[in-house]
Amino acid sequence: TIASIREMIFGPLEAAGATIDVFFHTYTIAKVTSKWAKESDAAIGGVFEEHELLDSANTTDRQLVVGWSATDQKLFDKETDWALYEQYKMQYPFPVLQNLVRSLNSLRCVSLLWMARAASATHAPGGFRRAAIASSYYSHVVYVRPDLRYRTPIDIAALRALGPRQLYTPKWGCWLGGLNDRFAAGKPFAAAAFGTRLDLVRNMSMVPDARRKRGLHSESFVRTALQVAGVKPSFSEAPCD
């Protein structure tokens, strides 16, 4: 999977003149079992293996990975108010809902990392909105799942054409009228709407009824989060995984 990210995501971006900073978040677990993903006691290499693999995608002298964080999954599960999420779980059985919330938390952690990096680099005062700070440092943010193999390259022309409130999203995998939850790219404001959407769950009472009824179905929740933020999808055939 890392080789495909090197070829299909990093390569085209660098060829277009981009300088890439990589951030990742992971959980500190040794093995994972998931009936949904048909995995049983699948070994997890851990933080340092992931760091090494992501940085091995580098073809330049600079280090790609500039920020990472890790969470104790057992502690996260223990401290999470699962009742908050269960009321919006739709048709998901609890283990699937649990994995969805974990993944949304991971996205949020990664988002906070790139926002903090931008704030630190620009010496922005704390009163500024995080996404606004990032826009003065990063032109675009790309969310890529490291466990997927990408078969077609990111569309650089589509990325360049985005407005501040547009999100580059594949037109496939849009289940139940939702939007793809596996890949997204955009300028910082739009990217933040995608990456921090877990925060919206605590404010679901502010979401119109028709959208709230979609609940926490993964793809539908992406559409809800973008609509609440006033971000419009910009569809592309690529990348495919």
Wavefront OBJ file of the C-alpha trace (Angstrom):
o trace
v 0.000 0.000 0.000
v 2.815 2.431 0.803
v 4.368 1.890 -2.630
v 1.056 2.816 -4.250
v 0.812 5.983 -2.146
v 4.353 6.853 -3.226
v 3.420 6.338 -6.903
v -0.157 7.583 -7.063
v -0.314 10.334 -4.443
v 3.123 11.632 -3.435
v 4.665 11.273 -6.914
v 2.124 13.383 -8.834
v 2.083 16.024 -6.076
v 5.868 16.362 -6.083
v 5.959 16.413 -9.888
v 3.551 19.352 -9.704
v 5.963 21.185 -7.405
v 4.428 20.411 -4.020
v 6.441 20.047 -0.829
v 4.777 17.358 1.266
v 4.438 17.126 5.036
v 3.071 13.798 6.301
v 1.097 13.417 9.527
v -0.385 10.238 10.917
v -2.273 8.959 13.941
v -2.516 5.369 15.101
v -3.653 3.265 18.053
v -1.339 1.299 20.290
v -2.627 -2.229 19.804
v -0.726 -5.398 18.885
v -3.493 -7.231 16.992
v -6.882 -6.476 15.520
v -9.906 -8.704 14.969
v -12.805 -7.488 12.843
v -15.602 -9.619 11.411
v -16.610 -6.649 9.223
v -13.134 -6.517 7.633
v -12.718 -10.312 7.781
v -9.608 -9.964 9.929
v -8.662 -12.239 12.811
v -5.697 -11.435 15.070
v -4.073 -9.398 12.305
v -0.688 -8.181 13.538
v -0.170 -4.436 13.916
v 3.417 -3.255 13.586
v 2.929 -0.172 15.708
v 3.912 3.470 15.647
v 7.543 3.084 14.665
v 6.835 0.659 11.840
v 4.212 3.019 10.442
v 6.628 5.935 10.726
v 9.332 3.967 8.917
v 6.985 2.814 6.161
v 5.572 6.268 5.486
v 8.982 7.883 5.469
v 10.316 5.145 3.171
v 8.026 6.573 0.498
v 10.404 9.522 0.345
v 12.471 10.268 -2.761
v 13.946 13.510 -1.436
v 16.518 14.316 1.225
v 13.971 15.821 3.605
v 11.967 13.811 6.110
v 8.357 13.345 5.035
v 6.813 12.556 8.430
v 6.757 15.781 10.439
v 4.103 14.901 13.004
v 2.370 11.902 14.506
v 0.391 10.860 17.551
v -0.753 7.579 19.059
v -3.635 6.704 21.363
v -4.033 3.769 23.707
v -7.095 2.119 22.161
v -8.220 0.404 25.375
v -8.059 3.712 27.221
v -9.908 5.481 24.413
v -12.665 2.861 24.490
v -12.920 3.116 28.272
v -13.173 6.910 28.304
v -15.559 7.256 25.351
v -19.245 7.989 25.989
v -20.584 5.311 23.644
v -24.196 6.157 24.471
v -23.688 9.485 22.687
v -22.876 7.675 19.451
v -25.283 4.761 19.793
v -28.283 7.055 19.465
v -27.098 7.852 15.913
v -25.697 4.456 14.923
v -28.349 3.650 12.272
v -28.079 -0.010 11.142
v -24.538 -0.586 12.390
v -23.938 -3.270 15.024
v -21.958 -1.924 17.974
v -18.503 -3.279 16.933
v -18.839 -1.511 13.561
v -19.974 1.714 15.227
v -17.018 1.429 17.594
v -14.551 1.110 14.724
v -16.167 4.050 12.934
v -15.803 6.306 15.987
v -12.197 5.182 16.423
v -11.438 6.045 12.801
v -13.173 9.430 13.051
v -11.151 10.157 16.168
v -7.998 9.249 14.261
v -8.943 11.679 11.491
v -9.541 14.380 14.078
v -6.145 13.761 15.688
v -4.403 14.039 12.320
v -6.288 17.244 11.576
v -5.198 18.792 14.853
v -1.597 17.890 13.982
v -1.511 19.738 10.656
v -3.382 22.704 12.143
v -0.899 22.912 15.023
v 2.041 22.698 12.608
v 0.652 25.568 10.566
v -0.012 27.687 13.662
v 3.502 27.088 14.958
v 5.134 27.866 11.621
v 3.234 31.121 11.123
v 3.401 32.248 14.787
v -0.322 32.938 14.611
v -2.079 34.268 17.731
v -4.358 31.839 19.518
v -7.506 33.774 18.686
v -7.360 32.864 15.007
v -9.506 30.002 13.737
v -7.397 26.901 13.199
v -8.358 26.343 9.542
v -7.759 30.019 8.757
v -4.285 29.767 10.261
v -3.529 26.680 8.189
v -4.566 28.375 4.948
v -1.675 30.790 5.300
v 0.802 27.887 5.496
v -0.678 24.910 3.609
v -2.265 25.323 0.193
v -4.016 21.929 0.344
v -4.570 19.011 2.696
v -4.905 15.432 1.406
v -6.362 12.626 3.521
v -5.078 9.180 2.504
v -5.683 5.849 4.222
v -2.347 4.008 4.513
v -4.052 0.599 4.495
v -5.414 1.021 0.955
v -3.666 0.367 -2.362
v -4.281 3.179 -4.826
v -4.542 2.135 -8.479
v -4.902 5.514 -10.211
v -3.176 8.857 -9.550
v -4.590 11.872 -7.782
v -6.002 14.392 -10.270
v -3.711 17.412 -9.929
v -5.843 19.595 -12.227
v -8.935 18.891 -10.107
v -6.982 19.686 -6.954
v -5.738 23.000 -8.323
v -9.221 24.008 -9.457
v -10.765 23.775 -5.986
v -12.237 26.776 -4.261
v -11.863 27.244 -0.478
v -15.251 25.624 0.154
v -14.947 22.687 -2.225
v -13.756 19.204 -1.349
v -12.145 16.913 -3.897
v -13.871 13.556 -3.424
v -14.062 10.355 -5.519
v -17.445 9.763 -7.123
v -17.374 6.068 -6.212
v -18.162 4.539 -2.804
v -20.989 7.006 -2.155
v -23.290 4.601 -0.323
v -26.848 5.605 0.674
v -26.508 8.966 -1.028
v -23.424 9.853 0.986
v -19.876 10.752 -0.029
v -16.675 8.739 -0.199
v -15.112 8.365 3.258
v -11.773 6.867 2.128
v -10.077 9.795 0.409
v -10.492 13.572 0.426
v -8.479 16.642 -0.477
v -9.034 20.350 -0.361
v -7.918 23.698 0.909
v -7.677 23.861 4.707
v -11.233 25.036 5.471
v -12.868 22.293 3.408
v -10.362 19.690 4.597
v -11.065 20.582 8.223
v -14.795 19.993 7.698
v -13.971 16.471 6.533
v -11.259 15.745 9.078
v -12.891 17.029 12.258
v -16.424 15.817 11.616
v -16.446 13.763 14.818
v -16.916 17.076 16.662
v -20.278 17.480 14.923
v -21.770 14.566 16.877
v -21.804 16.669 20.052
v -23.765 19.345 18.205
v -26.256 17.162 16.339
v -29.138 19.049 17.927
v -28.109 21.985 15.733
v -28.332 19.879 12.554
v -31.626 20.016 10.593
v -33.829 16.966 11.139
v -33.507 15.561 7.618
v -29.722 15.507 7.907
v -29.667 14.336 11.518
v -31.765 11.314 10.541
v -28.878 10.089 8.388
v -27.103 9.356 11.651
v -23.588 7.963 11.785
v -23.703 5.938 8.610
v -20.114 6.579 7.496
v -20.613 7.918 3.960
v -23.842 9.756 4.779
v -22.173 11.464 7.727
v -19.503 12.865 5.403
v -22.234 14.563 3.367
v -23.892 15.878 6.534
v -20.629 17.359 7.837
v -19.875 19.107 4.555
v -23.392 20.519 4.282
v -23.249 21.887 7.824
v -19.910 23.557 7.016
v -21.112 24.920 3.690
v -18.610 22.832 1.717
v -19.565 21.414 -1.676
v -18.185 18.161 -3.121
v -16.118 18.318 -6.295
v -16.243 14.827 -7.791
v -13.471 12.977 -9.583
v -13.030 9.468 -10.977
v -9.613 9.269 -9.297
v -8.007 8.002 -7.255
v -9.402 4.474 -7.251
v -8.314 1.968 -4.620
l 1 2 3 4 5 6 7 8 9 10 11 12 13 14 15 16 17 18 19 20 21 22 23 24 25 26 27 28 29 30 31 32 33 34 35 36 37 38 39 40 41 42 43 44 45 46 47 48 49 50 51 52 53 54 55 56 57 58 59 60 61 62 63 64 65 66 67 68 69 70 71 72 73 74 75 76 77 78 79 80 81 82 83 84 85 86 87 88 89 90 91 92 93 94 95 96 97 98 99 100 101 102 103 104 105 106 107 108 109 110 111 112 113 114 115 116 117 118 119 120 121 122 123 124 125 126 127 128 129 130 131 132 133 134 135 136 137 138 139 140 141 142 143 144 145 146 147 148 149 150 151 152 153 154 155 156 157 158 159 160 161 162 163 164 165 166 167 168 169 170 171 172 173 174 175 176 177 178 179 180 181 182 183 184 185 186 187 188 189 190 191 192 193 194 195 196 197 198 199 200 201 202 203 204 205 206 207 208 209 210 211 212 213 214 215 216 217 218 219 220 221 222 223 224 225 226 227 228 229 230 231 232 233 234 235 236 237 238 239 240 241
